[in-house]
Amino acid sequence: MSSICEEKLNLEEETEGVDPEVLKKELLEKYPTKVARKRAKQIVVNKLASCSEGLEIGANVRTTPGIITQRGCTYAGCKGVILGPTRDIVNITHGPIGCGFYSWLTRRNQTRPPTENDENFMTYCFSTDMQDKDIVFGGEKKLKAAIQEAYDLFKPKAISIFSTCPVGLIGDDVHAVAREMREALGINVFGFSCEGYKGVSQSAGHHIANNGIFTHVVGLDDSVKEGKYKINLLGEYNIGGDAFEIDRVLEKCGITVVSTFSGNSTYDQFANAHTADLNTVMCHRSINYVAEMMEEKFGIPWIKINFIGAEATAKSLRKIAHYFQDQELSDRVEAVIAEEMPEILKVREEVRPRCQGKTAMLFVGGSRAHHYQELFKEMGMKTISAGYEFAHRDDYEGRKVLPTIKVDADSRNIEELEVTPDPERFRPRKSPEELERLAQEGFEFKDYEGMMRDMDNQALVIDDISQYETEKLLEIYKPSIFCAGIKEKYVVQKQGIPLKQLHSYDYGGPYAGFKGAVNFYQEIDRMVNSKVWNSLKAPWQKSPELSAKYACD
Amino acid sequence: MLLRHTPKEVKERSALTINPAKTCQPIGAMYASLGIHGCLPHSHGSQGCCAYHRSTLTRHYKEPVMAATSSFTEGSSVFGGQANLVQAIDNIFTVYQPEVIAVHTTCLSETIGDDIPQIARKAEADGKIPRGKYVIHANTPSYVGSHVTGFANMTKAMVDYFAASTGKKEDRINIIPGYVEPADMEEIKRMAGRLGIQTILFPDTSNVLNRPQTGKFEMYPRGGVTVDALMGTGDSKATVALGPMASGPAARALDTKCKVPCEILDLPIGLSATDRFVDALRKLGGVHVPDSINLERGQLLDIITDMHQYFYGKKVALVGDPDQLVSLVEFLVSIDMMPVYVVTGTPGKKFESRIRELTREVPHEVKVRAEGDMFLLHQWIKNEPVDLMMGNTYLKYISRDEDIPFVRFGFPILDRIGHAYFPTVGYRGGMRLLEKILDALLDRQDRDAPEERFELVM
């Protein structure tokens, strides 16, 4: 009797009989043996959750040199992703000019200072612009002078320093400089050793940023904000205004956001974050460290939520309400969902006939390749292949695999902070009995089940996809849409397939929350049904034979 | 306000660069490498460098930008990047099969001191470089010069690695177009073609970074100078190098290596610089300038005479790269505009003296700065505003805050199209520049004019 686990169902229709196992072999054939062996672990044919015993994916491992990768570096993860969206810290890049230049306003983190007088340094790029003499004789002096100049010009609340590759090599001690300048200036100055060569991807930079912001800022301000249901929104970077939409929805529900890490954020929000009663985690990959450490130190529990997709948004709101165990909140959440849904359903029904049955591929980030599958599902589209750019195994397989993840040399280089309960500020938000009761009701704390569980049987899951693999997938599966980033955008579109950027949103959005879902439905409908793709061939390319008729006439 | 913290008062800074007017060498090297047919640029450093350069070039061109990286880890940073590069070379030739890998270094590999030729020899000895394929390199430490320097260094590498002289001179001229757009390279070839001159243009990113939508992605598009052509540069009878900073080093190297005499000219932006370019080609090629070129020149001149009243006395702030700015300043001065602020982030003292010389007769104080930044430019503007700004996309923040008309020119342009398709060099490029300048100025006049002075005919 063949069990469901051996059957190849679900995706048959959409993938026109492509056998993913065969495709995987084909992908690997191209590589030199050693590379093929490595890539084999990172390309997995998915199985249903009930049959996934022993299914393991290679992730958070080094990219082989010369394999064209989507990945960036630790600096990008630290300065670009996590600290970039905070508007009132002067972020100084310590290094040659490039790193600062490329991370200048390119990530579309929106911010909205309440008044004209509030600080906003996000439109600025600050760099020590190291020259050869600084490399030879050391750059600490220049860094100190740069911090002083920044202070004299702007008098900011805080200044942070981001190390680029050569800084680590020449041995500049950015932390000592930070300490010295903190004392000299009387403001918070802190540094990040986020040299680009650390770790294997941006991910290491997220971790370093988490550690830094936790060590140097979180917990500095004990004032308690008004609000009955106070949460932090972790791992939401306000690309295209996502956090604004989430804030709108939460506010409507009566939920107070104490801090967002780090979309539309301020220094003071971080300093005050420990006064919240719940940490909600959007992008698990980039921010779970802060969530974990805040639980240890301050007793704030964390839950995984997802505001990408209307259904997911509703589910996340209910989960937050469930946590607070308050009928008033639950009622209000239900009322908000009931109020928002009709418009969403209307647009969904409008686009569905045009999108139903179309296929998507998502290769991006550390959570988006998972979250956005929700939106495609709501439109009747199927995700046939997906993978992350810089995630770890737990983002694919769920946090249950954490104890089995081997810590390799690259991860060991990234500091794990020893965190203990804060003698004054540690305050468990729930009693053991309450926690027990919630658990019995099926409430999941500090859990993330990962991408693979939500994907179909036989879907191809590929970690750190290469350029070559991307081209092959396009050729064989011919998806209706491909989601990735700017580097892949025109490669895919030149192949006649629309690419939706899920880092920058192609300068659109928001796509989070309720309004975001509507935006996304309309955007994908526009893309997969665009008439332009019918014009790829000129009339004479479609039927090149000349008719001899006129000449004879 | 977007740049709300920029104070009017200018204080000299010695250490902090704010809102840079340059970026680092490797991206220029990557751009130049893309101008070799069948070439995969390779960034010898951390992954982030390659990702950043590809992203920026992609945003600027809205085209695929292929490049590989040595993916340095902490280990390679300690022990050197030889193993990474040898493996990269093997993988690239196996999987992506280019004709050439053009390696450029980064601040990381330069600080470590990796010796690229030695590593390439090792790769060759290990049999990782297939017969008839090439690995070339340029040293492009990010802490020296700017993206322009990187472009110049990689262009020179094309000469160092490929140019050869057989002893038999050919009746043809090398043109090194400088750090300009694919459309500009195309235009330079077209003009030379009109003059009836055989040329080899290198690097050549036309039909690489402005290629058509065909429904088929090609890793190595049709454009780019071929390796054979690069080898042939040593037999050409002369080289015309456009833009001393971007093209000078390659031209001089070719003179030294293969005895090909060179003329180093300004970029042919604007009337006079284009005149000098055409004149140089005419003399070197021993040809007559055809009527079709005279026609284009006359059309450019016609726009200037027709619309002179709108150019006259307008104050302009410029930010960009030295080669471009020198020609642009000359052009603006020639039509009686007043380039009053001129800033480049690229170091080089010659730049300041050259701009001073070109603006000697401008009836206004002219501030010029090499190794400057856009923060400084903004401060100057706050002290005395201008009528027009020209520069890359980042100027839009100043433009909006100060409500000043803005023409996009230079690198990078991240928010508009056109630069990949329509040139700014040559007479026709000059016409396009003037059209853009006039559109910006006249749109502003239309916007601000009192109703009774709203003009139908302008």
Boltz contact constraints between the chains, C-beta under 6 A:
constraints:
  - contact:
      token1: [A, 30]
      token2: [B, 95]
      max_distance: 6.0
  - contact:
      token1: [A, 32]
      token2: [B, 94]
      max_distance: 6.0
  - contact:
      token1: [A, 63]
      token2: [B, 71]
      max_distance: 6.0
  - contact:
      token1: [A, 65]
      token2: [B, 70]
      max_distance: 6.0
  - contact:
      token1: [A, 65]
      token2: [B, 71]
      max_distance: 6.0
  - contact:
      token1: [A, 65]
      token2: [B, 84]
      max_distance: 6.0
  - contact:
      token1: [A, 65]
      token2: [B, 87]
      max_distance: 6.0
  - contact:
      token1: [A, 65]
      token2: [B, 88]
      max_distance: 6.0
  - contact:
      token1: [A, 66]
      token2: [B, 68]
      max_distance: 6.0
  - contact:
      token1: [A, 66]
      token2: [B, 88]
      max_distance: 6.0
  - contact:
      token1: [A, 66]
      token2: [B, 91]
      max_distance: 6.0
  - contact:
      token1: [A, 66]
      token2: [B, 92]
      max_distance: 6.0
  - contact:
      token1: [A, 67]
      token2: [B, 91]
      max_distance: 6.0
  - contact:
      token1: [A, 68]
      token2: [B, 68]
      max_distance: 6.0
  - contact:
      token1: [A, 71]
      token2: [B, 47]
      max_distance: 6.0
  - contact:
      token1: [A, 72]
      token2: [B, 47]
      max_distance: 6.0
  - contact:
      token1: [A, 72]
      token2: [B, 48]
      max_distance: 6.0
  - contact:
      token1: [A, 72]
      token2: [B, 51]
      max_distance: 6.0
  - contact:
      token1: [A, 73]
      token2: [B, 46]
      max_distance: 6.0
  - contact:
      token1: [A, 73]
      token2: [B, 47]
      max_distance: 6.0
  - contact:
      token1: [A, 73]
      token2: [B, 48]
      max_distance: 6.0
  - contact:
      token1: [A, 75]
      token2: [B, 48]
      max_distance: 6.0
  - contact:
      token1: [A, 76]
      token2: [B, 48]
      max_distance: 6.0
  - contact:
      token1: [A, 96]
      token2: [B, 24]
      max_distance: 6.0
  - contact:
      token1: [A, 96]
      token2: [B, 107]
      max_distance: 6.0
  - contact:
      token1: [A, 96]
      token2: [B, 142]
      max_distance: 6.0
  - contact:
      token1: [A, 96]
      token2: [B, 143]
      max_distance: 6.0
  - contact:
      token1: [A, 97]
      token2: [B, 20]
      max_distance: 6.0
  - contact:
      token1: [A, 97]
      token2: [B, 23]
      max_distance: 6.0
  - contact:
      token1: [A, 97]
      token2: [B, 24]
      max_distance: 6.0
  - contact:
      token1: [A, 98]
      token2: [B, 23]
      max_distance: 6.0
  - contact:
      token1: [A, 98]
      token2: [B, 24]
      max_distance: 6.0
  - contact:
      token1: [A, 98]
      token2: [B, 142]
      max_distance: 6.0
  - contact:
      token1: [A, 101]
      token2: [B, 20]
      max_distance: 6.0
  - contact:
      token1: [A, 101]
      token2: [B, 23]
      max_distance: 6.0
  - contact:
      token1: [A, 102]
      token2: [B, 52]
      max_distance: 6.0
  - contact:
      token1: [A, 102]
      token2: [B, 56]
      max_distance: 6.0
  - contact:
      token1: [A, 123]
      token2: [B, 2]
      max_distance: 6.0
  - contact:
      token1: [A, 123]
      token2: [B, 3]
      max_distance: 6.0
  - contact:
      token1: [A, 123]
      token2: [B, 397]
      max_distance: 6.0
  - contact:
      token1: [A, 125]
      token2: [B, 19]
      max_distance: 6.0
  - contact:
      token1: [A, 126]
      token2: [B, 18]
      max_distance: 6.0
  - contact:
      token1: [A, 127]
      token2: [B, 17]
      max_distance: 6.0
  - contact:
      token1: [A, 129]
      token2: [B, 17]
      max_distance: 6.0
  - contact:
      token1: [A, 130]
      token2: [B, 143]
      max_distance: 6.0
  - contact:
      token1: [A, 131]
      token2: [B, 143]
      max_distance: 6.0
  - contact:
      token1: [A, 132]
      token2: [B, 143]
      max_distance: 6.0
  - contact:
      token1: [A, 132]
      token2: [B, 144]
      max_distance: 6.0
  - contact:
      token1: [A, 135]
      token2: [B, 111]
      max_distance: 6.0
  - contact:
      token1: [A, 135]
      token2: [B, 143]
      max_distance: 6.0
  - contact:
      token1: [A, 142]
      token2: [B, 15]
      max_distance: 6.0
  - contact:
      token1: [A, 145]
      token2: [B, 14]
      max_distance: 6.0
  - contact:
      token1: [A, 145]
      token2: [B, 15]
      max_distance: 6.0
  - contact:
      token1: [A, 146]
      token2: [B, 15]
      max_distance: 6.0
  - contact:
      token1: [A, 146]
      token2: [B, 16]
      max_distance: 6.0
  - contact:
      token1: [A, 149]
      token2: [B, 13]
      max_distance: 6.0
  - contact:
      token1: [A, 149]
      token2: [B, 15]
      max_distance: 6.0
  - contact:
      token1: [A, 149]
      token2: [B, 16]
      max_distance: 6.0
  - contact:
      token1: [A, 150]
      token2: [B, 16]
      max_distance: 6.0
  - contact:
      token1: [A, 154]
      token2: [B, 5]
      max_distance: 6.0
  - contact:
      token1: [A, 165]
      token2: [B, 46]
      max_distance: 6.0
  - contact:
      token1: [A, 165]
      token2: [B, 107]
      max_distance: 6.0
  - contact:
      token1: [A, 165]
      token2: [B, 108]
      max_distance: 6.0
  - contact:
      token1: [A, 166]
      token2: [B, 107]
      max_distance: 6.0
  - contact:
      token1: [A, 166]
      token2: [B, 111]
      max_distance: 6.0
  - contact:
      token1: [A, 169]
      token2: [B, 111]
      max_distance: 6.0
  - contact:
      token1: [A, 196]
      token2: [B, 46]
      max_distance: 6.0
  - contact:
      token1: [A, 196]
      token2: [B, 48]
      max_distance: 6.0
  - contact:
      token1: [A, 197]
      token2: [B, 46]
      max_distance: 6.0
  - contact:
      token1: [A, 197]
      token2: [B, 72]
      max_distance: 6.0
  - contact:
      token1: [A, 197]
      token2: [B, 74]
      max_distance: 6.0
  - contact:
      token1: [A, 197]
      token2: [B, 77]
      max_distance: 6.0
  - contact:
      token1: [A, 198]
      token2: [B, 74]
      max_distance: 6.0
  - contact:
      token1: [A, 413]
      token2: [B, 74]
      max_distance: 6.0
  - contact:
      token1: [A, 468]
      token2: [B, 95]
      max_distance: 6.0
  - contact:
      token1: [A, 486]
      token2: [B, 55]
      max_distance: 6.0
  - contact:
      token1: [A, 486]
      token2: [B, 58]
      max_distance: 6.0
  - contact:
      token1: [A, 487]
      token2: [B, 54]
      max_distance: 6.0
  - contact:
      token1: [A, 487]
      token2: [B, 55]
      max_distance: 6.0
  - contact:
      token1: [A, 487]
      token2: [B, 58]
      max_distance: 6.0
  - contact:
      token1: [A, 490]
      token2: [B, 63]
      max_distance: 6.0
  - contact:
      token1: [A, 490]
      token2: [B, 64]
      max_distance: 6.0
  - contact:
      token1: [A, 491]
      token2: [B, 64]
      max_distance: 6.0
  - contact:
      token1: [A, 491]
      token2: [B, 217]
      max_distance: 6.0
  - contact:
      token1: [A, 494]
      token2: [B, 217]
      max_distance: 6.0
  - contact:
      token1: [A, 495]
      token2: [B, 217]
      max_distance: 6.0
  - contact:
      token1: [A, 496]
      token2: [B, 215]
      max_distance: 6.0
  - contact:
      token1: [A, 536]
      token2: [B, 215]
      max_distance: 6.0
